[in-house]
Amino acid sequence: FQKELLKYKQEARNLQGIKDALQRRLAQQDASVLQLKQELLRANMDKEELHNQNIDLQRTVEERNRLLAEYKKELGQKDRHLQQHQTKLDEMLRQLSEASYQQVDLERELEHKEALLAQCMKREAEE
């Protein structure tokens, strides 16, 4: 009877040791699960933050693209105005050049007539 009692006590101690070891392993696993849950929560928060930053960056890019399109439109209008002014300037320069040639012709004609007038007056004075 004593032997059996010792045997059962030994078995109970072994079982208690196994139970304690299993409880420690379970506690470690619970801690690991808790740590993984915290890391997952942090990762999800980081993912959400990155998603929000991505949305903000997309808004910024869209706004800059809109401004760029406006600037290109304004630049196109200014180019057209510049081309119109260049055309007018070219026409005015052509007219100025033409007027300059006419002025030279008129000055030559005036010199010729002055010379004729001088000859006529000289003849008249001689007569």
Buried (B, 14 or more C-beta within 10 A) or exposed (E): EEEEEEEEEEEEEEEEEEEEEEEEEEEEEEEEEEEEEEEEEEEEEEEEEEEEEEEEEEEEEEEEEEEEEEEEEEEEEEEEEEEEEEEEEEEEEEEEEEEEEEEEEEEEEEEEEEEEEEEEEEEEEEE
